[in-house]
Every structure is written in structure tokens, then in C-alpha cells.
Amino acid sequence: MASIREMRMRISSIRNISQVTRAMQAVSASRVRKAQRAVEETRPYATRAWYVLQHLAAQPGRETIHPLLDQREEIKQTMVVLLTGDRGLAGAYNANVIRFAMEKFCTYSCPVKFVLVGKQGREPLLRTGVHIQAEFSDLPDDLTYSDVSAIGRLAVDEFLDLQVDEVYVVYTDFVNMLTQVPTMKKVLPLEFDSGSQRVSVFSQVAEEKRLAYLYEPGQDELLDTIIPSFTSLQLYQAVLESIASEHAARMVAMRNATENALELVDMLQLEYNKARQQSITSEMLDIVGGTLK
């Protein structure tokens, strides 16, 4: 059994840890609210942009509209953009999205190369021996579209140069503070029957109204700008969803850690009081015994 001094030091150490985790919980709570606002503000535009891309992908002769809409007959190489966090202490957030990606692409029908966004995915993927083409990390807290445009540019260039035949993004979709779901979306080539549940309403409207677009000043000039930008926008939205999910997962993990630490302190305090009482009783018995002699 530990001595009274050791138990007192352990109680103090755990109490200090609970203060750290409580502070981290407060920081994550502040950041997740900011990240949630960013997701909610960009989600309508990103959803509408995805609807426009789906509509273009459903047009007759999609292969001649733009090369990014070309559905290739043979898939020889696949690119996966995997979004994880730069830091740990977020519960199972990083492990869940990495496991989800491995389940989907570990035994894929063609070679797969990964583009990693975030430091936490690097070591687990290196241990599996997969091909890592590029890594992006240390994204700023105040994330903007230009901060992730290089990722979209890399995916678009690889697809146009015929280095890859399809591009997926694997990220964690932010549902609410307690629920974050690993998700996979195919961003290149665009498919009309793909997309998240949030886009299904727009797809039904497009199917019912049979909308047709008129392009001014010209179709080629507009689509050469719109389609790559909207493709990068889908990656930007996925990064925002992942950031919000990471902060929410860290907030919950730190809250649980704080509660567990306080429970452990209470248990140790009870054991400490018992040991101290037993020590005092023994000393009193020794004094009484010495007096009687």
C-alpha cells in the first residue's frame, strides 16, 4: 500500500491534470463554436455548388463539356485525400477516420495513393505501407479557401494529367457536438448519382424541372473556371467539416477526462483519509501503550 505522502502527491498530480483538461475543454468549446459557424455559413454555397456540378455531370455529352467530367472506362490509379487532425487528445476522432479509409481502400481494385491533410494520419499509414504522395499540415486556425486551394489544385492537375483516374476525399462529417461521422465523397470525376443527403433535394428539383443552362460569354471560358473552383470548394468544405468535428471530439474527450480525474481524486482522497486515520490511531495506541508502561 502506498504511503500517505505518495498518495498526497498523487492526488495533487491528478488534480493538476484535471485543471489542464478543463482548460483544454474550454478552449475546444470556444473553437468548435467558431468552426461550427464557418461550416454553417459555407455549407449552403458548397451544397449549391455541388448541385451545379451534378447538373453539369448529368448533361448529354459530358465528356465534351469539360475533361473533369470525363468518366474513364478503365480505372488504373486512385487518389484519396484523407483529412485528419494535426494534434491528438481528440478521443477516437483520428482513429475512426483512418480506420474508415483503410476499410474502404486497403483492398481496393486498383493502386491507391494518399494525400494526407493533418499530421495524425502519417504514422498509421506509413505502418501499413501505403503510397503517400503528399502531406499538408499546420493549417491556420482562421482557415480560408486559399489555404486549401493547393490541395484542390493538386487533385485537379493529377486528374487532368491522367496520373489518376478518380479522386476521393475521406473526412469526418460534422453532424452535431456529439456526433461526427466518417464520410467518403467522390470529387473527380463527378457523378450525378453521388453526393450527400443534403444535396438530394436539389437533385430532385433538377430531375423535375430539367433545367438547361445558357453560358455567357462562352461555355468553355466559364467551365474552365467554375468546375475546378467548385471541385476545390468541395475539398474546402470537407476540411471545415473535419475541423469542426475535431474540436467537438476534443471537447467531449477533455470533458470526460476531467470528470474521470475528479472521480479518481475523490477515490484517492477517501483512501488517503482512511490511511491517515489509521496512522493517527496507531500513533495514539503507541502513546497510550508507552504511558501504561
N, C-alpha and C positions, 0 to 999 in steps of 0.2 A: 504494500500500500504506500502511495506517495506521502511524503511528509507534508506538514502544514505549510511550510514555506513554499514547496514546489506547487501545491495546489493553489496558493495565493498568487504565485507568479503566472500559473496557467490561466486563472480567472482573469487576471489583468490583461494577459495577452489576447484572449478571446474577446474580451470587451473592447479592446483597441481594434481588433479585426472587424467587429460589428459596426464600429464607428466609420471605418473605411468603406465597408459595403453599403452602409446607409448613405454616405456621401455619393458613392457611385450610382446608387439608385436614384438619388435626387438629380444628378447630372443627366442620367439617361432619360429620366422623366421629362426634363426640360428639352432635351434634344429630340425625343420622339415626337413631342408635340409640334416642334418646328418641322421635322421630317414629314409628319402626317399632313401638315398644311401644304407642304410642297407637293406631295403626292396628290392630294385632293385638288389642288389648283391646276396641275398639269394633266391629270387623268382625262378630263373631258376633251381637251385638244388632242391628246395622244389617241384616245378612242376614236375620235372623228377622223384623224389622220389614218388610223388603221382601217377604218371603213372605206376611205377613199382608195387606199391601196388594194383592198379586197375587191372593190368595184372595178378597178383597172385590171386586176388579175382575172376577172370574170369576162372581160371583153373578148370578142372573137379576134383571133389572130394575135393573141397576147405576146407571142414570140417576136412579132414585128413592132409592137408598141415600144418595148424597151428591153434591153438584154437582162435586166434584173428580174424580169417576169418570165424568163425562159425556163421551162420545166425540162430538164435534161433527161434523156431516156435511160442513160446508164450513170449510176452514182458511184464514182471512183474514190472520192475523198470528201469527208465531212469535217466541218469546223464547229466546235462547241465553245461558246462564250460562257464561262462559269463564273458566277458572281458570289463571292464570299466576303467576309469582313477582314479588316486589317488587324483587328485585335480579338482576343479571346474573352473569356469570362462572360459569355452570352448564352450560357446553357447549351442546349443541343442545336443551336441555330446553324453553325458551320457544319457540324457533323451530319445534320439532316440533309442539307442541300448537296453535300459531297456524296453521301450515300445514294441519294436520288439520281445524281448524274452517273455514278458508277453502275447502278442498276440498269439505266437506260442505254448506256454506251459501252459498257465493259465488253459485251459480246455482240457488238454491232456488226451489221453485214458488210461494212467496208471500213477501211482505215479512218481513224478519228484523230484529229489534232485539237488541242485545247488552247484557248486564250483565257488566261486567268485574270480576274479582276479582284484584288484583295490578297493579302499575304497568307491567310489561313488555309487556302487550298493548295498551296505549293507543296508542302512536305507530304501530305497524304497522297497526292497524285504522283509525286516522284517515287514513293514506295511501291506504287502499283506498276510503274514502268511505262506510263502512257507518254505520248508525244506532246510536249508543251512548246507551243510556238512562240508565245509572247506572254508577258506578265505586266499588269498595270496595278499600281498600289499607291497608297498615301494620297488618295483623292481628298480634296479640300472639304471642310465641313459645309461651307456655303457653295454647294455644287451647282454648276451651270452647264448649259448644253455644250459649250465649248470645251469643258473639262473632259467630256466623254466622247467628243466628236472623233477623236483619233481612233477609238475602238470601232466605231461605225465605219470610218474610212478604211480601216484595215480589212474588215469583213467584206465591204463592197469591192475593194480592189482585188482581194483574193478570188472573189466570185467572178469578176469581170475578166481576170487574167486566166481563168479556167484552172486555178490552183485548187479550188474546192468546188463541189457541185451542189452543196446545200450548207446552210448556216443555221444553227440553233442557239438560243440563249436559254440558260438554266439559271433561275433565280428564285427568290422567296417572295411570294405574293403577300402583300400586307392586307389582311382582312380586318383585323381589329387588334387591340392591345394584347389579347390573349391568344390569338390565332394567326399563325403565319404558315403558309402552305408552299412547299417546294413546287415549282411550276416549270414547264418546258414550253417554249414557243418557237416555231419555225419562222425565221425572219427572211430567209432567202432560200430558194425562190418563193415568192408569195403564192399562197394557195387560197382560193376563195372559200373553201370549206373549213379552214382552220381559224383559230382565234379564240379568245377567251369568252366567257359567258357575257361579259359586259358589252361585247360587240354584236351579240346575236340579234338584238333589236334592230340595229342598223342594217344587218344583213337581210332581215325580213322586209324592211322597208324597201331596200334596193330590189329585192325579188318581186315585190308587188308593183312598184312604180316603173321598173325597167328604165331607170334614169340613163340618160345619154349626156356626155359632156361635150361642150364646144371649147376649143382651145384657141386662145389669142395671146400673143401674136402668132404662135405656132406650136404644134404638138411636141415636136422634138425638143425645142428650146425649153419648154416648160417641164416636160417629163424628165429631162436630163438633170434638172434642179430639184424637182419635187420628190421623185422616187428615192434617190439616195438620201435626201434630207429626212424624209419620213421614215426611212429604214433606220437611220441613226437615231431618230426620235424614239423609236420603239426600244432601242437599247438604253437610251437616256431614262425613259420611264421605268424600265426594268431595274436600273441602278437605284433610282429613287425608291422604288418599292423595297428593294433589298436593304437600303439604309434604314428606312422606317422599321422594317422587320427586325433588323439587328438591334436597334436601340430598344425596341419593345421587348425583345427576348432578353437583353441585358438587364433591363429594368426589372423584369419578373425574376430573373436569376439572382440579382442582388437583393431583391426583397426577400426571397426565400432564404438566401444565405444569412441575411440579417436576423430573420426570425429563428433560424436554426442555431445561430450563435447565441442569441439571447436565451433560448431554451437550454442550451448546453451550459451557459453561465449559471442559470437557476439550479440545474442539477449539481454542478460542481460546488455552488455556494452551499447547498444543502449538505453535501458530503464534507465540505470544509467545516461547517458549523458542528456536525457530528464529531469530526475528528478533534476539533478544538475543545468541545465539551468533554470528550473522553480524556483529553490531555489534562484539562483542568481538574477533572475528577481524580485522575491518577496522582496528580501533584498534591491534592488535598488529602488523599489517603496516605501518601508518604509522610506528609506533615503530621497528621494525626498519629500514625504509627510511630514516628520519631518521638512525639511528645509522650506517648504512653510508656515508651522505654525509659 
